[in-house]
Amino acid sequence: MARTVRFHEVGGPEVLQLEDVEVGEPGPDEVAIRVEAIGLNRAEVMFRSGQYIEPVKQFPTGLGSEAAGVIDAVGAHVTGFEIGAPVSVVPAFSMNDYGVYGERVIVPAAAVVHRPEGLDAVAGAAVWMPYLTSYGALVEVGALGAGDTVVITAASSSVGLAAIQTALRVGAMPIATTRTAAKKDALLAAGAAHVVVTEEEDVVARVLDLTGGRGAELVFDAIAGPGVLELAKAVAAGGTLMEYGVLSGEPTPYPGFALGMPALNMRTYTLFETTGDPQRLRRGEAFVASGLRSGAFRPVVDRVFDLDEIVEAHRYMEAGAQVGKIVVRVDQ
């Protein structure tokens, strides 16, 4: 039996329950992992509350898609992983099928990466989702390169911070946005070339000023909603407005027609475009691991909770005050 977080109905953080569950053994192409730390993501809050891009299909259900631990057992056809090897789980599956909120979990081997030497469990649960998301969006899809500019909204999130560092690594200029000035210094310390406080400044005017009127080659937006009508004005001709989240919770219009049909690309992006493609995941894993080795990348952990504090951890995430990743430690 393993302590496992499950919920029996959608709702607020209080629906999460810590239960003893018989985990069993991995099937073909699966591995079992003794979990040491869990990385919390906004997707889990939305899944738990019934607001995610896919609904909960059955109850009770587990939760979570990012963790660090050690290999406990391997299923048939699995190669490259030995019992006791330190690894991380990356989001590459539906939470209707697998979950990592627990002491011992089973996940697809395709969603597991080796944890680089020297990376402890807390960092190993905090690094992959943010950096693979930003790598896939900025490098693989966005083709961001030296001399380009990227505007990063909700920049104090773990993905936003990783996007800042990813942009710097490829020689681009990251412009971070944040609603209030409370997180401005933290974003500058994280490497943002400039920070735009949206409650005090005009984002479009500032971006155009910083780019000599050109605009940004890429806008990496986690908010969506009607605000895209303004954000699109900050995109350079032929540039891309990339939507990877819907924090606004509002319908998102296509701004091209309202703005007179400029040369504007607009697309959605999810991490699964990277983790669901073996070749992209291989390249992404190499990119992130090399950044960690060189010191260019560093996971930013805002706060660590214990597993029996999972309800409090979700409440803290919903409050939105964090800068970086929220991690839950699992004591074995």
N, C-alpha and C positions, 0 to 999 in steps of 0.2 A: 504494500500500500504506500502511496505517496501523497503528501499534502498537495492539493491542486486547487487553484482558484476556478470556480465555475459560477454561472448565473442561470437562474431558472425563469427569468422574465426580463424584458428590456426595461431600462430605467436609469436612475441615478447611480452614483457610486455605491450606495447602500445595497444594491442587488447582488454585489459580489460576495461570494461565500467561500471560505476555505474548508475543503472537504477531503476526506481520505478516499482515494480512488485507486483501483487496481489498474496499473498501466499496461501490463503485459509485455510482450517481446516484439521487437521490430519485424515487420514483414519484408518481403523483397524490396530492395532499393530504399529501405528505411534504416535509421539508426536510433538507438536510445541514448539519451544524454542525461547525466547528472547535472542539474542546473546549479550554477553558482551565483548568477546575477541575471536580471531581466531588464531590458531596455524598454521603457514605456514610450508609446507613440500615440499621436492624436487619433489615428485610425481606430485604436482600441476603445477610446472614449466614444467615438461615433458608432462603432459596432455594438457596444454595450447599450447604447441609448437608442438604437434602431435608426440611426441617421447615416449609416455608412453606404458606400456605393453598392453593396450587396446586403440583403437582409439576413437575419439569423434564420436558419432553416429548421433547427430543432433545438429543444431544450431537454435537459440542461446542456450547456455548451461551455467550452473553454475559451481561452482568450490569449492573445499575444503572438508575436511573430519574430521577436528579436531577443536573443539570450546568449549567454556564454556559460560554458561548463566543460565537462570532459566526456569522452565517448565511453558509454557503459556497455553497449552491445551493438553488433552490426547484423543486418539482415543479409539474406542471400543476394548475390550479385554486387554487393557493395565492396569497392576497393579503395585503397588510399587512406583509410582511417583505421587506426589501431586502438584497442581498448586503453583507456587512460589518456589519450591524446587531448590536449587542450584545444577547444574549437569555439566557434561562434555560429549562431544560427542567424541567417539573414531572411528578411521577409520575401518569400518566394512561393507562398501557398495561401489558400483561402483559410480564414479562421473558422470556417464551417467544417474544415477537414482536420486541422491540427491547431494546437495551442501550446504556448511555452510558459504559461503562468503556473509553475509547479516545481516540485523537487526533482521529479524524474519525468521526462517527456519523450515521446516518439515523434520524429520529424523526417521528411524526405532527405535522403543523403544529398540530393542536388541543392538543398538549401543550407548546407553546412560548409563553412570555410575554416581552414586552419588558422589558429590564433597566432599572430606573429610573436616571436620570442620577446619576452620582456613586457608584454601587454597583459596586465592583470585582468581578472574577471570583470570588474566594474567597468574598466575601459573597454574591454572586449564586448560588453553589452551596449556600449554607448557609441561605438565608432562606425559600424558598418552601414546601418540604415541611412544616417545623414550623408556620409561620404559617397556611398553608391548612388544615392538619389541625386546628389549634386553632380557627380561624375557623369552619370547617364544623361542628365538633362543638359548640362553645360557643355560637355565635351563630345559625347557620342551623338546627341541629337542636335544641340545648339551650335556645334562647331565653333565654340568660342575660342578665340586665339589672341595672340599678343597684339596689343594696341586697341583691342575692342573694349567696350564698356558694357557692364551688366548691372541692371537695377534689381535689387533683391528686397522684396517686401517681407514683412514679418521676420526681419533679419535676426532677431534674438532667439529664434527657435534653433534647435539642434541642426536642422537642415540649412537654415539661413546662415549660421556660423560656418558650417562646412562649405557652403557655396562661396562665402567670402574667401576662405583659404584655397578652394579649388580655383577660383578666378585668379588669385595672386600667383598660383603655381603655373598657370598657362600664360602669364604675362598680361592679363586683362585688368581693367580697373573696376573694382566692385563699389557700387554706390548702395548703401544700406538705407532702408526706410524703417522708421519706428513711429508709433502713434504719439508717444510723449517723450520728453527729454530724459526720463528716468534711466533709460538704457543706452543713451548716446555714448557715454564714456566707455561702457563695456564693449560696444560695437567698434569704436575706434581702436580700443586695445586689442580686439580680435583681428584687426587688420583692414577694416573698411577704409577705403580712401576718403570717402565722404559719408556723412550721415544726414539724412533729411528727416526732420521731425514733422510728421504730416499734420499735426494739430497747429503748427506754427508757421509752416512754409508751404509754398506752392511746389509740389513735386515736379510738375512738368517744366515750370520756369527754371527751377534749380538744375534739373538734368540737362536741359538745353544749354544753360549757361556753362555748366561744367564740361560739356562736350563741344563747345564752340558752335552750338546751333545744330549739330548733326543728329543728336539723339543717341539712344543706346541700341547697340546691335541686338541685345537680348534683355527682355524684362522677365524675371523669374518670379512669378506671382503666386502667393499662397492664399490670397483673400478672395479673388473673383468678385462676383456681384456687379452692381452698376458702376463701381469704381473703375472698371476696365475702359469705360468711355474716356476717362481722363488719362489713364496710364498709357493707352494706345498713342496718345499725342507725344509721348516721350520716346517712342520707338523710331529708330533711324529708318530711312527708306530701305525696303527690302529686309528689315529686321523682323524679329519674332517676339510676340507676346505669348509666353508659355504659362499655362495655368496648371499648377500641380496640387492645388487645394481649394477649398471653398469655405474658408473660415467665416466669411460674411453670412453664409447660410441663405443667401438671396439668389434669385435668378440672374444669370450672366448673359447679357446681350452680346451680339457680335458688333463691334464698333466700326467696322470698315465702311458701311454705308452712311452712317451718321457723320463720319469724318470726311466724306467726299471721295471714298474709295481710293485711299492711298495704297502704296505698295507695302501692304501689311500682311504678315503671316501670323496666324493665331492657332495654337494647338494646345491640347491637353497633354499631360505627361503623368505617368505613374512609375513608381520604382519597379513594377513588374516588367516594364519594357527592358530593364537591365537584368534583373535577377531571373527572369523567365527565359532568357536567351543565353545558352551556355557560353558562347563566344564572348558576348558582351560582359557576362559575369566574370569570365576569366580575365579579360582586360581590366575590368573595374577592380577586381581583387588585387591585381598587380599594381595598378595605379595607386590604390589606397595604401597597400603595404609599403610601397617605395616611399610614399609621402610620410608615413609613420617612421620609417627607418631614418629618413633625412631630417626629421624634426619639422618639416613643413606642415604636417598635419598633427593636430593634438585634440583628442576628444575633450569636450567641455562638459563636465558633469555639474549640474546645479545642486542636486540634493540626492541623498541615498536613503531609502526607506528599507525596513525589513519586510519579509513576506507577509507577516501577520498585520502589517500596516497598509495593506493594498488599498483599502477603502480610502484612507487618508491620502495615499499617493495619487489616486485618481482625482480626489477633491483638489489637491494641490495643482495638478495639471490643468484642471478646468478653470482654476483661478487665473492662469495665464501670467503669473509673475516671474516665472523662471527664465533664466538665461542659460540655454544649453539643455542638456539631457537630464531626465529624471530616471534614476535607476533603483531597482528593488533588489536587495541582497537576499540570497537564499542560503540559510545556514543548514548544512547537512549533518 
